[in-house]
Amino acid sequence: MKVTLIGGNGFGKLHGESYKQLGIEFSVYDRNLEVLEYYRKNYGVKNVFDNIEDALHSDSDMVDIVLPHKMHREISIKAMELGKHVIMEKPIATTVEEATEIIEASVKNNVKFMVAEQYNFDPSLNKAIKLVNENKIGKVHTIIVRDQREYKKTGWRSKKDQMGGGALIDGGIHYIETILDIGGDYRKIDSYSYHGGSSLEGEDTTVALFHFVSGSHGMFFYSWAYRDFPRLPSYEIIGEEGSIYEDVQSRPQEEFKSMTGIRYVYGNPVLNGEKVEIHKEDVFNLEIKGFIDSIKSNTEVPYSHNKAIRNLKAILDIYRRGD
Amino acid sequence: MKVTLIGGNGFGKLHGESYKQLGIEFSVYDRNLEVLEYYRKNYGVKNVFDNIEDALHSDSDMVDIVLPHKMHREISIKAMELGKHVIMEKPIATTVEEATEIIEASVKNNVKFMVAEQYNFDPSLNKAIKLVNENKIGKVHTIIVRDQREYKKTGWRSKKDQMGGGALIDGGIHYIETILDIGGDYRKIDSYSYHGGSSLEGEDTTVALFHFVSGSHGMFFYSWAYRDFPRLPSYEIIGEEGSIYEDVQSRPQEEFKSMTGIRYVYGNPVLNGEKVEIHKEDVFNLEIKGFIDSIKSNTEVPYSHNKAIRNLKAILDIYRRGD
């Protein structure tokens, strides 16, 4: 399997680390020559491209797209038409129409396609959901999901037209994934997205209430405009007979930087007041290896298109509600 | 000043403790003879009444009403017509009409009236609000207020018709006070109140979004149906240039039971990441002494009727929205 990473900066580096750890040959495109130099030096990549057309036309079997959200459709479809399998950073696109075109292109060109949603692979959250499904806390009545940080993004991640929005469609989509994975389908969202104190053009803070088909209710908070924030549980699941919430102490101190070098998202679940120990696994390696395995065995990709579109739709529902 | 405490059980005991600490003579009515014995033994009260009419007709200057919410109007108006000043546990009443009748009766009978909302006197929260008003965190964009517990109430506090609702109109009203004290007037609330796993007939959990006239947004959570809950900040105030949230470590381990015996509500504020030390004061003594002083000096009561009605209206707004 030969891979070309399209966009080496930022999260591209986290993907690059996975290819190295998984022993997979890869080349890199970036318009920034210093970024290319970083890959040559740190990962010994043979081929680097500063022209995206050359990168797309190279002899790789798959491309890994880490570009501004607004470019997802154009570049992914171009790659698929060249016969490449495509993995792509979230969000799938900035509109459902774009997303649908991407999925249709993968069918038409008979290539695998997957959104890289590493939160889907988080062992702690998956354990928490398993505990709910095993009825350890009775019927769930309330789910609280939140994350907060102070971000002063520049470049395309501060531009509303490149992002398709603001903080929510960028980092917030992971927490939308989390609340929907726990809560399931919703019948209604009450929400507001607005601008607090960040460098973004678009919104940087969202508050929302989810009303799930199951009858349970969700509270959601995501912000890039919270200075000197406390570290608080990212998820709480409250049932008629018990509760599960994230233990903040066992969360990596910095995002994806655990003491052991294994990259994961959430601290261990606390079930009915007792910490549950989790076998940690690297979420980036899981998603990339899972995708490559699905290509090799021609099976379903491990992260479904339905979930990628579900998350985007929820975000667009929230944006439509506006302020 | 001679006081009759009408309803000695539960929170009545916390009021009784204040009369003792403030050196104020008081007598007690309760229908439960064991409760009366408790007061005779622990507080050396001379007069006890197991008949409410006798208690109301005694020679006290003021009565302190700690009865089921649904009885507030009848008993308080009866006391006022007998010329007694009245302090009364929250909520003021179960409807705005009842509340208005009570206030009108205090004017007509020329007696002082006040709702005992001890959270209004909490020195930590008042310091936090002062810091916001001193512009220490810039324009506030988000306020998060929450509290959770597992309560298995029996007796009248489990009965919807006696409570005028469920957990929100009972304990939750304090946190409504908090979010409205921070956020000010609201233009709209999105909310749901519903039943989780408690012993209540009525709702035991509320999720709400407040949209304030100032432009800021509030998230609110209150539940009596959260087993094995984590201890989390009760309030977070997020501004464009900083933040203030409650330090959980300096909150009393149990409600109103601090190590020093001084009864207060919230831990110290954390302003822009740094703990702010607060001179602790007893919230029950402050409210009762404040009310008695206003009688003696014939000045305004220290907790306004407007706030008592404001809180009730917000709760009824939330209940109207229903589920």
Interface residues (C-beta under 8 A of the other chain):
Chain A: I137 G138 H141 T142 I144 Q148 D190 S191 Y192 Y194 H195 G196 G197 T205 V207 A208 L209 H211 H217 G218 M219 F221 S223 A225 Y226 R227 D228 F229 P230 L232 P233 E236 I238 G239 E240 E241 G242 S243 Y245 V270 N272 G273
Chain B: I137 G138 H141 T142 I144 Q148 D190 S191 Y192 Y194 H195 G196 G197 T205 V207 A208 L209 H211 H217 G218 M219 F221 S223 A225 Y226 R227 D228 F229 P230 L232 P233 E236 I238 G239 E240 E241 G242 S243 Y245 V270 N272 G273
